[in-house]
Amino acid sequence: MKRALCTVMLIGFLAPQASALPILPEYVAAIQALPSVSATANEAANLVSGVADLVYLPMGASELILSPLPGLGLNRGGKNLGRGLMAPFSILQSVIRLPATAIRGANSAIQGAPGYLLP
């Protein structure tokens, strides 16, 4: 089996390579815009994460109230409450940053594509 695999790999390595196809300007623009589009997606993910963290606010408050019961600790309730209290600020930060990063990503995509430049 190893011998057959090595033979196939050797043939593939020594076989004549196909000529490279020309790279279209749209592909170059898309590759250049990838980091800014990735930053926009990251901000959207941070927004969703902040909305999900809002659940920790009532959960932390109820854990603090019910902390005398066995299995619920004051420490864990305080951590959850703090995480829930920080969630609205995280959401606000993402809401403020998201349009700016989206515009930056669209601008870099437009500027990177020849023939599509804005005046």
Biopython code that builds the backbone (N, CA, C, O; Angstrom):
import numpy as np
from Bio.PDB.StructureBuilder import StructureBuilder

atoms = [
    (1, "MET", "N", (0.828, -1.197, 0.000)),
    (1, "MET", "CA", (0.000, 0.000, 0.000)),
    (1, "MET", "C", (0.869, 1.255, 0.000)),
    (1, "MET", "O", (0.602, 2.203, -0.739)),
    (2, "LYS", "N", (1.925, 1.255, 0.846)),
    (2, "LYS", "CA", (2.809, 2.407, 0.902)),
    (2, "LYS", "C", (3.533, 2.599, -0.422)),
    (2, "LYS", "O", (3.746, 3.726, -0.871)),
    (3, "ARG", "N", (3.911, 1.474, -1.047)),
    (3, "ARG", "CA", (4.631, 1.550, -2.311)),
    (3, "ARG", "C", (3.744, 2.161, -3.403)),
    (3, "ARG", "O", (4.203, 2.971, -4.208)),
    (4, "ALA", "N", (2.473, 1.761, -3.418)),
    (4, "ALA", "CA", (1.542, 2.303, -4.419)),
    (4, "ALA", "C", (1.312, 3.794, -4.172)),
    (4, "ALA", "O", (1.236, 4.578, -5.118)),
    (5, "LEU", "N", (1.202, 4.181, -2.911)),
    (5, "LEU", "CA", (0.999, 5.581, -2.578)),
    (5, "LEU", "C", (2.213, 6.418, -2.978)),
    (5, "LEU", "O", (2.070, 7.520, -3.507)),
    (6, "CYS", "N", (3.400, 5.886, -2.720)),
    (6, "CYS", "CA", (4.615, 6.605, -3.109)),
    (6, "CYS", "C", (4.730, 6.720, -4.625)),
    (6, "CYS", "O", (5.184, 7.742, -5.139)),
    (7, "THR", "N", (4.323, 5.683, -5.334)),
    (7, "THR", "CA", (4.370, 5.725, -6.797)),
    (7, "THR", "C", (3.421, 6.784, -7.336)),
    (7, "THR", "O", (3.777, 7.538, -8.241)),
    (8, "VAL", "N", (2.205, 6.844, -6.779)),
    (8, "VAL", "CA", (1.224, 7.835, -7.222)),
    (8, "VAL", "C", (1.732, 9.239, -6.927)),
    (8, "VAL", "O", (1.579, 10.137, -7.755)),
    (9, "MET", "N", (2.331, 9.438, -5.768)),
    (9, "MET", "CA", (2.857, 10.756, -5.415)),
    (9, "MET", "C", (4.015, 11.138, -6.327)),
    (9, "MET", "O", (4.119, 12.297, -6.728)),
    (10, "LEU", "N", (4.882, 10.200, -6.660)),
    (10, "LEU", "CA", (6.009, 10.470, -7.536)),
    (10, "LEU", "C", (5.536, 10.820, -8.939)),
    (10, "LEU", "O", (6.064, 11.741, -9.562)),
    (11, "ILE", "N", (4.544, 10.090, -9.438)),
    (11, "ILE", "CA", (3.990, 10.386, -10.764)),
    (11, "ILE", "C", (3.340, 11.767, -10.766)),
    (11, "ILE", "O", (3.498, 12.531, -11.719)),
    (12, "GLY", "N", (2.616, 12.082, -9.708)),
    (12, "GLY", "CA", (1.980, 13.396, -9.622)),
    (12, "GLY", "C", (2.997, 14.520, -9.549)),
    (12, "GLY", "O", (2.759, 15.611, -10.066)),
    (13, "PHE", "N", (4.134, 14.259, -8.909)),
    (13, "PHE", "CA", (5.164, 15.278, -8.792)),
    (13, "PHE", "C", (5.904, 15.484, -10.108)),
    (13, "PHE", "O", (6.252, 16.611, -10.461)),
    (14, "LEU", "N", (6.142, 14.399, -10.830)),
    (14, "LEU", "CA", (6.906, 14.484, -12.063)),
    (14, "LEU", "C", (6.052, 14.772, -13.292)),
    (14, "LEU", "O", (6.589, 15.080, -14.356)),
    (15, "ALA", "N", (4.749, 14.677, -13.163)),
    (15, "ALA", "CA", (3.877, 14.920, -14.319)),
    (15, "ALA", "C", (3.966, 16.381, -14.733)),
    (15, "ALA", "O", (4.182, 17.256, -13.894)),
    (16, "PRO", "N", (3.799, 16.646, -16.027)),
    (16, "PRO", "CA", (3.846, 18.045, -16.461)),
    (16, "PRO", "C", (2.686, 18.836, -15.851)),
    (16, "PRO", "O", (1.549, 18.367, -15.800)),
    (17, "GLN", "N", (3.001, 20.026, -15.400)),
    (17, "GLN", "CA", (2.003, 20.863, -14.742)),
    (17, "GLN", "C", (1.203, 21.637, -15.780)),
    (17, "GLN", "O", (1.738, 22.048, -16.809)),
    (18, "ALA", "N", (-0.079, 21.831, -15.504)),
    (18, "ALA", "CA", (-0.928, 22.617, -16.394)),
    (18, "ALA", "C", (-0.518, 24.080, -16.300)),
    (18, "ALA", "O", (-0.045, 24.526, -15.254)),
    (19, "SER", "N", (-0.690, 24.810, -17.356)),
    (19, "SER", "CA", (-0.331, 26.224, -17.345)),
    (19, "SER", "C", (-1.270, 26.971, -16.401)),
    (19, "SER", "O", (-2.438, 26.614, -16.249)),
    (20, "ALA", "N", (-0.743, 27.992, -15.783)),
    (20, "ALA", "CA", (-1.522, 28.759, -14.817)),
    (20, "ALA", "C", (-2.562, 29.602, -15.539)),
    (20, "ALA", "O", (-2.290, 30.191, -16.586)),
    (21, "LEU", "N", (-3.726, 29.648, -14.977)),
    (21, "LEU", "CA", (-4.786, 30.479, -15.534)),
    (21, "LEU", "C", (-4.577, 31.921, -15.087)),
    (21, "LEU", "O", (-4.034, 32.150, -14.006)),
    (22, "PRO", "N", (-4.988, 32.885, -15.879)),
    (22, "PRO", "CA", (-4.819, 34.279, -15.464)),
    (22, "PRO", "C", (-5.728, 34.594, -14.266)),
    (22, "PRO", "O", (-6.840, 34.079, -14.153)),
    (23, "ILE", "N", (-5.226, 35.440, -13.391)),
    (23, "ILE", "CA", (-5.988, 35.830, -12.214)),
    (23, "ILE", "C", (-6.814, 37.067, -12.571)),
    (23, "ILE", "O", (-6.281, 38.084, -13.016)),
    (24, "LEU", "N", (-8.094, 36.956, -12.369)),
    (24, "LEU", "CA", (-8.988, 38.069, -12.684)),
    (24, "LEU", "C", (-8.852, 39.171, -11.638)),
    (24, "LEU", "O", (-8.559, 38.883, -10.478)),
    (25, "PRO", "N", (-9.060, 40.420, -12.027)),
    (25, "PRO", "CA", (-8.948, 41.528, -11.060)),
    (25, "PRO", "C", (-9.964, 41.426, -9.932)),
    (25, "PRO", "O", (-9.707, 41.894, -8.822)),
    (26, "GLU", "N", (-11.124, 40.813, -10.206)),
    (26, "GLU", "CA", (-12.128, 40.656, -9.156)),
    (26, "GLU", "C", (-11.625, 39.732, -8.052)),
    (26, "GLU", "O", (-11.924, 39.939, -6.876)),
    (27, "TYR", "N", (-10.858, 38.708, -8.439)),
    (27, "TYR", "CA", (-10.305, 37.793, -7.444)),
    (27, "TYR", "C", (-9.259, 38.507, -6.590)),
    (27, "TYR", "O", (-9.197, 38.309, -5.376)),
    (28, "VAL", "N", (-8.449, 39.327, -7.223)),
    (28, "VAL", "CA", (-7.434, 40.081, -6.481)),
    (28, "VAL", "C", (-8.106, 41.032, -5.498)),
    (28, "VAL", "O", (-7.665, 41.166, -4.357)),
    (29, "ALA", "N", (-9.165, 41.687, -5.939)),
    (29, "ALA", "CA", (-9.886, 42.616, -5.060)),
    (29, "ALA", "C", (-10.511, 41.871, -3.886)),
    (29, "ALA", "O", (-10.496, 42.356, -2.755)),
    (30, "ALA", "N", (-11.055, 40.701, -4.159)),
    (30, "ALA", "CA", (-11.665, 39.924, -3.079)),
    (30, "ALA", "C", (-10.612, 39.469, -2.074)),
    (30, "ALA", "O", (-10.867, 39.461, -0.870)),
    (31, "ILE", "N", (-9.450, 39.097, -2.553)),
    (31, "ILE", "CA", (-8.378, 38.666, -1.648)),
    (31, "ILE", "C", (-7.873, 39.854, -0.828)),
    (31, "ILE", "O", (-7.572, 39.705, 0.356)),
    (32, "GLN", "N", (-7.780, 41.025, -1.446)),
    (32, "GLN", "CA", (-7.320, 42.209, -0.717)),
    (32, "GLN", "C", (-8.342, 42.666, 0.319)),
    (32, "GLN", "O", (-7.969, 43.218, 1.354)),
    (33, "ALA", "N", (-9.610, 42.445, 0.055)),
    (33, "ALA", "CA", (-10.655, 42.889, 0.986)),
    (33, "ALA", "C", (-10.907, 41.886, 2.098)),
    (33, "ALA", "O", (-11.661, 42.179, 3.026)),
    (34, "LEU", "N", (-10.300, 40.717, 2.029)),
    (34, "LEU", "CA", (-10.576, 39.664, 3.004)),
    (34, "LEU", "C", (-10.293, 40.063, 4.453)),
    (34, "LEU", "O", (-11.113, 39.745, 5.314)),
    (35, "PRO", "N", (-9.184, 40.739, 4.780)),
    (35, "PRO", "CA", (-8.964, 41.100, 6.191)),
    (35, "PRO", "C", (-10.047, 42.029, 6.754)),
    (35, "PRO", "O", (-10.462, 41.864, 7.902)),
    (36, "SER", "N", (-10.505, 42.997, 5.962)),
    (36, "SER", "CA", (-11.520, 43.908, 6.488)),
    (36, "SER", "C", (-12.884, 43.235, 6.570)),
    (36, "SER", "O", (-13.669, 43.538, 7.468)),
    (37, "VAL", "N", (-13.173, 42.331, 5.650)),
    (37, "VAL", "CA", (-14.430, 41.576, 5.731)),
    (37, "VAL", "C", (-14.390, 40.654, 6.943)),
    (37, "VAL", "O", (-15.403, 40.451, 7.611)),
    (38, "SER", "N", (-13.227, 40.106, 7.218)),
    (38, "SER", "CA", (-13.063, 39.251, 8.396)),
    (38, "SER", "C", (-13.263, 40.062, 9.678)),
    (38, "SER", "O", (-13.834, 39.556, 10.644)),
    (39, "ALA", "N", (-12.800, 41.313, 9.696)),
    (39, "ALA", "CA", (-13.004, 42.163, 10.874)),
    (39, "ALA", "C", (-14.482, 42.467, 11.072)),
    (39, "ALA", "O", (-14.960, 42.526, 12.205)),
    (40, "THR", "N", (-15.208, 42.659, 9.974)),
    (40, "THR", "CA", (-16.650, 42.899, 10.070)),
    (40, "THR", "C", (-17.365, 41.674, 10.626)),
    (40, "THR", "O", (-18.249, 41.794, 11.474)),
    (41, "ALA", "N", (-16.981, 40.508, 10.149)),
    (41, "ALA", "CA", (-17.585, 39.273, 10.667)),
    (41, "ALA", "C", (-17.256, 39.079, 12.139)),
    (41, "ALA", "O", (-18.080, 38.573, 12.900)),
    (42, "ASN", "N", (-16.058, 39.477, 12.542)),
    (42, "ASN", "CA", (-15.666, 39.377, 13.944)),
    (42, "ASN", "C", (-16.516, 40.299, 14.815)),
    (42, "ASN", "O", (-16.920, 39.912, 15.912)),
    (43, "GLU", "N", (-16.790, 41.503, 14.344)),
    (43, "GLU", "CA", (-17.644, 42.421, 15.105)),
    (43, "GLU", "C", (-19.071, 41.883, 15.211)),
    (43, "GLU", "O", (-19.710, 42.015, 16.255)),
    (44, "ALA", "N", (-19.569, 41.276, 14.131)),
    (44, "ALA", "CA", (-20.910, 40.687, 14.182)),
    (44, "ALA", "C", (-20.944, 39.539, 15.186)),
    (44, "ALA", "O", (-21.926, 39.376, 15.910)),
    (45, "ALA", "N", (-19.888, 38.751, 15.233)),
    (45, "ALA", "CA", (-19.828, 37.653, 16.209)),
    (45, "ALA", "C", (-19.755, 38.196, 17.633)),
    (45, "ALA", "O", (-20.355, 37.627, 18.545)),
    (46, "ASN", "N", (-19.022, 39.293, 17.829)),
    (46, "ASN", "CA", (-18.967, 39.914, 19.158)),
    (46, "ASN", "C", (-20.334, 40.437, 19.584)),
    (46, "ASN", "O", (-20.686, 40.375, 20.762)),
    (47, "LEU", "N", (-21.100, 40.951, 18.629)),
    (47, "LEU", "CA", (-22.451, 41.432, 18.925)),
    (47, "LEU", "C", (-23.346, 40.284, 19.383)),
    (47, "LEU", "O", (-24.078, 40.415, 20.364)),
    (48, "VAL", "N", (-23.286, 39.179, 18.684)),
    (48, "VAL", "CA", (-24.090, 38.010, 19.058)),
    (48, "VAL", "C", (-23.640, 37.466, 20.409)),
    (48, "VAL", "O", (-24.465, 37.053, 21.224)),
    (49, "SER", "N", (-22.350, 37.468, 20.641)),
    (49, "SER", "CA", (-21.833, 36.996, 21.931)),
    (49, "SER", "C", (-22.306, 37.893, 23.079)),
    (49, "SER", "O", (-22.636, 37.399, 24.157)),
    (50, "GLY", "N", (-22.338, 39.199, 22.850)),
    (50, "GLY", "CA", (-22.822, 40.121, 23.882)),
    (50, "GLY", "C", (-24.293, 39.919, 24.183)),
    (50, "GLY", "O", (-24.712, 40.003, 25.337)),
    (51, "VAL", "N", (-25.087, 39.652, 23.139)),
    (51, "VAL", "CA", (-26.519, 39.389, 23.351)),
    (51, "VAL", "C", (-26.692, 38.098, 24.145)),
    (51, "VAL", "O", (-27.559, 38.009, 25.014)),
    (52, "ALA", "N", (-25.874, 37.109, 23.846)),
    (52, "ALA", "CA", (-25.965, 35.838, 24.588)),
    (52, "ALA", "C", (-25.537, 36.021, 26.046)),
    (52, "ALA", "O", (-26.050, 35.336, 26.932)),
    (53, "ASP", "N", (-24.600, 36.941, 26.299)),
    (53, "ASP", "CA", (-24.151, 37.180, 27.672)),
    (53, "ASP", "C", (-25.200, 37.876, 28.528)),
    (53, "ASP", "O", (-25.082, 37.891, 29.753)),
    (54, "LEU", "N", (-26.210, 38.445, 27.913)),
    (54, "LEU", "CA", (-27.282, 39.074, 28.694)),
    (54, "LEU", "C", (-28.010, 38.068, 29.579)),
    (54, "LEU", "O", (-28.610, 38.445, 30.586)),
    (55, "VAL", "N", (-27.959, 36.803, 29.213)),
    (55, "VAL", "CA", (-28.623, 35.759, 30.000)),
    (55, "VAL", "C", (-27.989, 35.641, 31.383)),
    (55, "VAL", "O", (-28.647, 35.237, 32.342)),
    (56, "TYR", "N", (-26.715, 35.995, 31.480)),
    (56, "TYR", "CA", (-26.015, 35.850, 32.756)),
    (56, "TYR", "C", (-26.502, 36.839, 33.814)),
    (56, "TYR", "O", (-26.300, 36.607, 35.006)),
    (57, "LEU", "N", (-27.134, 37.930, 33.405)),
    (57, "LEU", "CA", (-27.594, 38.925, 34.372)),
    (57, "LEU", "C", (-28.672, 38.364, 35.310)),
    (57, "LEU", "O", (-28.479, 38.400, 36.525)),
    (58, "PRO", "N", (-29.787, 37.855, 34.803)),
    (58, "PRO", "CA", (-30.769, 37.293, 35.736)),
    (58, "PRO", "C", (-30.278, 36.004, 36.410)),
    (58, "PRO", "O", (-30.641, 35.704, 37.548)),
    (59, "MET", "N", (-29.450, 35.253, 35.684)),
    (59, "MET", "CA", (-28.938, 34.019, 36.277)),
    (59, "MET", "C", (-28.024, 34.332, 37.464)),
    (59, "MET", "O", (-28.103, 33.673, 38.500)),
    (60, "GLY", "N", (-27.164, 35.331, 37.313)),
    (60, "GLY", "CA", (-26.272, 35.713, 38.405)),
    (60, "GLY", "C", (-27.033, 36.291, 39.583)),
    (60, "GLY", "O", (-26.705, 36.015, 40.737)),
    (61, "ALA", "N", (-28.053, 37.096, 39.293)),
    (61, "ALA", "CA", (-28.856, 37.669, 40.384)),
    (61, "ALA", "C", (-29.580, 36.573, 41.158)),
    (61, "ALA", "O", (-29.625, 36.599, 42.388)),
    (62, "SER", "N", (-30.146, 35.610, 40.432)),
    (62, "SER", "CA", (-30.845, 34.523, 41.131)),
    (62, "SER", "C", (-29.867, 33.641, 41.907)),
    (62, "SER", "O", (-30.215, 33.132, 42.973)),
    (63, "GLU", "N", (-28.663, 33.453, 41.396)),
    (63, "GLU", "CA", (-27.672, 32.668, 42.150)),
    (63, "GLU", "C", (-27.237, 33.397, 43.407)),
    (63, "GLU", "O", (-26.994, 32.767, 44.437)),
    (64, "LEU", "N", (-27.137, 34.717, 43.336)),
    (64, "LEU", "CA", (-26.777, 35.473, 44.535)),
    (64, "LEU", "C", (-27.885, 35.406, 45.579)),
    (64, "LEU", "O", (-27.613, 35.263, 46.771)),
    (65, "ILE", "N", (-29.120, 35.509, 45.135)),
    (65, "ILE", "CA", (-30.246, 35.458, 46.067)),
    (65, "ILE", "C", (-30.362, 34.075, 46.688)),
    (65, "ILE", "O", (-30.628, 33.945, 47.883)),
    (66, "LEU", "N", (-30.164, 33.047, 45.877)),
    (66, "LEU", "CA", (-30.322, 31.676, 46.364)),
    (66, "LEU", "C", (-29.017, 31.054, 46.831)),
    (66, "LEU", "O", (-28.941, 29.834, 46.976)),
    (67, "SER", "N", (-27.977, 31.867, 47.074)),
    (67, "SER", "CA", (-26.672, 31.326, 47.448)),
    (67, "SER", "C", (-26.661, 30.550, 48.771)),
    (67, "SER", "O", (-25.791, 29.695, 48.933)),
    (68, "PRO", "N", (-27.565, 30.789, 49.724)),
    (68, "PRO", "CA", (-27.537, 29.954, 50.930)),
    (68, "PRO", "C", (-27.917, 28.489, 50.659)),
    (68, "PRO", "O", (-27.614, 27.615, 51.471)),
    (69, "LEU", "N", (-28.566, 28.221, 49.543)),
    (69, "LEU", "CA", (-28.933, 26.837, 49.230)),
    (69, "LEU", "C", (-27.695, 26.048, 48.825)),
    (69, "LEU", "O", (-26.744, 26.613, 48.286)),
    (70, "PRO", "N", (-27.707, 24.746, 49.083)),
    (70, "PRO", "CA", (-26.542, 23.943, 48.705)),
    (70, "PRO", "C", (-26.406, 23.853, 47.175)),
    (70, "PRO", "O", (-27.400, 23.772, 46.454)),
    (71, "GLY", "N", (-25.169, 23.868, 46.708)),
    (71, "GLY", "CA", (-24.902, 23.764, 45.274)),
    (71, "GLY", "C", (-24.778, 25.092, 44.577)),
    (71, "GLY", "O", (-24.275, 25.153, 43.455)),
    (72, "LEU", "N", (-25.222, 26.162, 45.211)),
    (72, "LEU", "CA", (-25.106, 27.497, 44.624)),
    (72, "LEU", "C", (-24.148, 28.314, 45.477)),
    (72, "LEU", "O", (-24.281, 28.385, 46.698)),
    (73, "GLY", "N", (-23.187, 28.924, 44.812)),
    (73, "GLY", "CA", (-22.185, 29.677, 45.551)),
    (73, "GLY", "C", (-22.276, 31.166, 45.304)),
    (73, "GLY", "O", (-22.741, 31.615, 44.257)),
    (74, "LEU", "N", (-21.830, 31.910, 46.275)),
    (74, "LEU", "CA", (-21.808, 33.357, 46.167)),
    (74, "LEU", "C", (-20.790, 33.807, 45.111)),
    (74, "LEU", "O", (-21.006, 34.797, 44.411)),
    (75, "ASN", "N", (-19.693, 33.075, 45.006)),
    (75, "ASN", "CA", (-18.635, 33.425, 44.068)),
    (75, "ASN", "C", (-19.112, 33.290, 42.616)),
    (75, "ASN", "O", (-18.928, 34.200, 41.808)),
    (76, "ARG", "N", (-19.716, 32.163, 42.304)),
    (76, "ARG", "CA", (-20.181, 31.926, 40.937)),
    (76, "ARG", "C", (-21.302, 32.898, 40.566)),
    (76, "ARG", "O", (-21.351, 33.374, 39.431)),
    (77, "GLY", "N", (-22.188, 33.196, 41.492)),
    (77, "GLY", "CA", (-23.258, 34.154, 41.234)),
    (77, "GLY", "C", (-22.715, 35.543, 40.968)),
    (77, "GLY", "O", (-23.222, 36.252, 40.099)),
    (78, "GLY", "N", (-21.680, 35.943, 41.713)),
    (78, "GLY", "CA", (-21.066, 37.246, 41.488)),
    (78, "GLY", "C", (-20.389, 37.342, 40.126)),
    (78, "GLY", "O", (-20.476, 38.369, 39.453)),
    (79, "LYS", "N", (-19.709, 36.257, 39.723)),
    (79, "LYS", "CA", (-19.069, 36.244, 38.401)),
    (79, "LYS", "C", (-20.104, 36.337, 37.286)),
    (79, "LYS", "O", (-19.924, 37.083, 36.323)),
    (80, "ASN", "N", (-21.181, 35.582, 37.418)),
    (80, "ASN", "CA", (-22.222, 35.611, 36.391)),
    (80, "ASN", "C", (-22.921, 36.974, 36.348)),
    (80, "ASN", "O", (-23.245, 37.477, 35.272)),
    (81, "LEU", "N", (-23.145, 37.558, 37.511)),
    (81, "LEU", "CA", (-23.775, 38.877, 37.561)),
    (81, "LEU", "C", (-22.872, 39.932, 36.921)),
    (81, "LEU", "O", (-23.351, 40.792, 36.181)),
    (82, "GLY", "N", (-21.577, 39.871, 37.200)),
    (82, "GLY", "CA", (-20.635, 40.807, 36.581)),
    (82, "GLY", "C", (-20.578, 40.644, 35.075)),
    (82, "GLY", "O", (-20.516, 41.633, 34.345)),
    (83, "ARG", "N", (-20.596, 39.402, 34.602)),
    (83, "ARG", "CA", (-20.587, 39.149, 33.161)),
    (83, "ARG", "C", (-21.864, 39.679, 32.512)),
    (83, "ARG", "O", (-21.832, 40.225, 31.409)),
    (84, "GLY", "N", (-22.988, 39.511, 33.211)),
    (84, "GLY", "CA", (-24.253, 40.018, 32.686)),
    (84, "GLY", "C", (-24.327, 41.533, 32.696)),
    (84, "GLY", "O", (-24.945, 42.132, 31.816)),
    (85, "LEU", "N", (-23.692, 42.167, 33.698)),
    (85, "LEU", "CA", (-23.693, 43.630, 33.752)),
    (85, "LEU", "C", (-22.793, 44.243, 32.682)),
    (85, "LEU", "O", (-23.040, 45.366, 32.242)),
    (86, "MET", "N", (-21.758, 43.525, 32.261)),
    (86, "MET", "CA", (-20.862, 44.025, 31.213)),
    (86, "MET", "C", (-21.430, 43.818, 29.808)),
    (86, "MET", "O", (-20.970, 44.451, 28.858)),
    (87, "ALA", "N", (-22.414, 42.947, 29.670)),
    (87, "ALA", "CA", (-22.961, 42.605, 28.347)),
    (87, "ALA", "C", (-23.549, 43.808, 27.603)),
    (87, "ALA", "O", (-23.269, 43.952, 26.413)),
    (88, "PRO", "N", (-24.342, 44.678, 28.228)),
    (88, "PRO", "CA", (-24.874, 45.817, 27.461)),
    (88, "PRO", "C", (-23.789, 46.739, 26.911)),
    (88, "PRO", "O", (-23.943, 47.302, 25.828)),
    (89, "PHE", "N", (-22.698, 46.893, 27.651)),
    (89, "PHE", "CA", (-21.609, 47.736, 27.172)),
    (89, "PHE", "C", (-20.877, 47.076, 26.003)),
    (89, "PHE", "O", (-20.441, 47.753, 25.072)),
    (90, "SER", "N", (-20.750, 45.770, 26.058)),
    (90, "SER", "CA", (-20.158, 45.035, 24.942)),
    (90, "SER", "C", (-21.035, 45.137, 23.695)),
    (90, "SER", "O", (-20.532, 45.284, 22.581)),
    (91, "ILE", "N", (-22.340, 45.058, 23.895)),
    (91, "ILE", "CA", (-23.275, 45.197, 22.766)),
    (91, "ILE", "C", (-23.178, 46.606, 22.182)),
    (91, "ILE", "O", (-23.135, 46.770, 20.963)),
    (92, "LEU", "N", (-23.145, 47.612, 23.038)),
    (92, "LEU", "CA", (-23.048, 48.988, 22.564)),
    (92, "LEU", "C", (-21.757, 49.217, 21.786)),
    (92, "LEU", "O", (-21.762, 49.882, 20.750)),
    (93, "GLN", "N", (-20.665, 48.673, 22.277)),
    (93, "GLN", "CA", (-19.390, 48.807, 21.586)),
    (93, "GLN", "C", (-19.444, 48.145, 20.212)),
    (93, "GLN", "O", (-18.943, 48.711, 19.241)),
    (94, "SER", "N", (-20.035, 46.974, 20.112)),
    (94, "SER", "CA", (-20.136, 46.277, 18.833)),
    (94, "SER", "C", (-21.077, 46.996, 17.874)),
    (94, "SER", "O", (-20.826, 47.044, 16.670)),
    (95, "VAL", "N", (-22.166, 47.557, 18.413)),
    (95, "VAL", "CA", (-23.120, 48.286, 17.570)),
    (95, "VAL", "C", (-22.469, 49.544, 17.002)),
    (95, "VAL", "O", (-22.745, 49.923, 15.864)),
    (96, "ILE", "N", (-21.618, 50.186, 17.775)),
    (96, "ILE", "CA", (-20.939, 51.385, 17.292)),
    (96, "ILE", "C", (-19.859, 51.024, 16.262)),
    (96, "ILE", "O", (-19.693, 51.729, 15.266)),
    (97, "ARG", "N", (-19.134, 49.938, 16.498)),
    (97, "ARG", "CA", (-18.027, 49.560, 15.608)),
    (97, "ARG", "C", (-18.480, 48.862, 14.328)),
    (97, "ARG", "O", (-17.790, 48.942, 13.312)),
    (98, "LEU", "N", (-19.614, 48.187, 14.356)),
    (98, "LEU", "CA", (-20.030, 47.369, 13.213)),
    (98, "LEU", "C", (-20.217, 48.176, 11.930)),
    (98, "LEU", "O", (-19.690, 47.760, 10.898)),
    (99, "PRO", "N", (-20.934, 49.304, 11.927)),
    (99, "PRO", "CA", (-21.058, 50.046, 10.666)),
    (99, "PRO", "C", (-19.717, 50.558, 10.142)),
    (99, "PRO", "O", (-19.480, 50.559, 8.934)),
    (100, "ALA", "N", (-18.844, 50.989, 11.045)),
    (100, "ALA", "CA", (-17.545, 51.500, 10.608)),
    (100, "ALA", "C", (-16.714, 50.402, 9.955)),
    (100, "ALA", "O", (-16.090, 50.631, 8.919)),
    (101, "THR", "N", (-16.699, 49.226, 10.543)),
    (101, "THR", "CA", (-15.919, 48.139, 9.947)),
    (101, "THR", "C", (-16.561, 47.650, 8.655)),
    (101, "THR", "O", (-15.854, 47.234, 7.736)),
    (102, "ALA", "N", (-17.880, 47.691, 8.570)),
    (102, "ALA", "CA", (-18.546, 47.284, 7.325)),
    (102, "ALA", "C", (-18.239, 48.276, 6.208)),
    (102, "ALA", "O", (-17.988, 47.870, 5.074)),
    (103, "ILE", "N", (-18.257, 49.565, 6.515)),
    (103, "ILE", "CA", (-17.932, 50.576, 5.508)),
    (103, "ILE", "C", (-16.466, 50.469, 5.109)),
    (103, "ILE", "O", (-16.129, 50.615, 3.934)),
    (104, "ARG", "N", (-15.597, 50.216, 6.077)),
    (104, "ARG", "CA", (-14.180, 50.052, 5.769)),
    (104, "ARG", "C", (-13.964, 48.843, 4.862)),
    (104, "ARG", "O", (-13.158, 48.896, 3.932)),
    (105, "GLY", "N", (-14.682, 47.758, 5.133)),
    (105, "GLY", "CA", (-14.558, 46.568, 4.294)),
    (105, "GLY", "C", (-15.079, 46.796, 2.896)),
    (105, "GLY", "O", (-14.465, 46.350, 1.927)),
    (106, "ALA", "N", (-16.201, 47.482, 2.773)),
    (106, "ALA", "CA", (-16.747, 47.776, 1.444)),
    (106, "ALA", "C", (-15.831, 48.722, 0.687)),
    (106, "ALA", "O", (-15.644, 48.572, -0.521)),
    (107, "ASN", "N", (-15.260, 49.693, 1.384)),
    (107, "ASN", "CA", (-14.359, 50.635, 0.747)),
    (107, "ASN", "C", (-13.105, 49.943, 0.228)),
    (107, "ASN", "O", (-12.656, 50.223, -0.883)),
    (108, "SER", "N", (-12.537, 49.039, 1.028)),
    (108, "SER", "CA", (-11.333, 48.346, 0.566)),
    (108, "SER", "C", (-11.655, 47.407, -0.591)),
    (108, "SER", "O", (-10.816, 47.200, -1.468)),
    (109, "ALA", "N", (-12.856, 46.840, -0.606)),
    (109, "ALA", "CA", (-13.238, 45.989, -1.731)),
    (109, "ALA", "C", (-13.420, 46.810, -2.993)),
    (109, "ALA", "O", (-13.046, 46.377, -4.083)),
    (110, "ILE", "N", (-13.997, 47.999, -2.846)),
    (110, "ILE", "CA", (-14.215, 48.852, -4.013)),
    (110, "ILE", "C", (-12.887, 49.411, -4.520)),
    (110, "ILE", "O", (-12.646, 49.434, -5.727)),
    (111, "GLN", "N", (-12.034, 49.858, -3.616)),
    (111, "GLN", "CA", (-10.758, 50.439, -4.026)),
    (111, "GLN", "C", (-9.809, 49.398, -4.595)),
    (111, "GLN", "O", (-8.941, 49.733, -5.402)),
    (112, "GLY", "N", (-9.958, 48.138, -4.190)),
    (112, "GLY", "CA", (-9.058, 47.096, -4.671)),
    (112, "GLY", "C", (-9.418, 46.569, -6.035)),
    (112, "GLY", "O", (-8.588, 45.915, -6.667)),
    (113, "ALA", "N", (-10.622, 46.823, -6.520)),
    (113, "ALA", "CA", (-11.054, 46.291, -7.809)),
    (113, "ALA", "C", (-10.855, 47.338, -8.896)),
    (113, "ALA", "O", (-11.529, 48.369, -8.881)),
    (114, "PRO", "N", (-9.943, 47.098, -9.842)),
    (114, "PRO", "CA", (-9.778, 48.063, -10.914)),
    (114, "PRO", "C", (-11.015, 48.119, -11.792)),
    (114, "PRO", "O", (-11.614, 47.088, -12.095)),
    (115, "GLY", "N", (-11.392, 49.296, -12.193)),
    (115, "GLY", "CA", (-12.589, 49.454, -13.007)),
    (115, "GLY", "C", (-13.815, 49.764, -12.175)),
    (115, "GLY", "O", (-14.860, 50.127, -12.715)),
    (116, "TYR", "N", (-13.695, 49.624, -10.857)),
    (116, "TYR", "CA", (-14.825, 49.892, -9.974)),
    (116, "TYR", "C", (-14.494, 51.020, -9.008)),
    (116, "TYR", "O", (-15.124, 51.129, -7.956)),
    (117, "LEU", "N", (-13.539, 51.846, -9.335)),
    (117, "LEU", "CA", (-13.105, 52.905, -8.417)),
    (117, "LEU", "C", (-14.150, 54.011, -8.363)),
    (117, "LEU", "O", (-14.769, 54.367, -9.366)),
    (118, "LEU", "N", (-14.320, 54.535, -7.172)),
    (118, "LEU", "CA", (-15.218, 55.665, -6.992)),
    (118, "LEU", "C", (-14.488, 56.949, -7.407)),
    (118, "LEU", "O", (-13.270, 57.046, -7.254)),
    (119, "PRO", "N", (-15.214, 57.915, -7.920)),
    (119, "PRO", "CA", (-14.552, 59.171, -8.322)),
    (119, "PRO", "C", (-14.074, 59.945, -7.110)),
    (119, "PRO", "O", (-13.496, 61.022, -7.254)),
]
sb = StructureBuilder()
sb.init_structure("model")
sb.init_model(0)
sb.init_chain("A")
sb.init_seg("    ")
for serial, (resi, resn, name, xyz) in enumerate(atoms, 1):
    if name == "N":
        sb.init_residue(resn, " ", resi, " ")
    sb.init_atom(name, np.array(xyz, "f"), 0.0, 1.0, " ", f" {name:<3s}", serial, name[0])
structure = sb.get_structure()
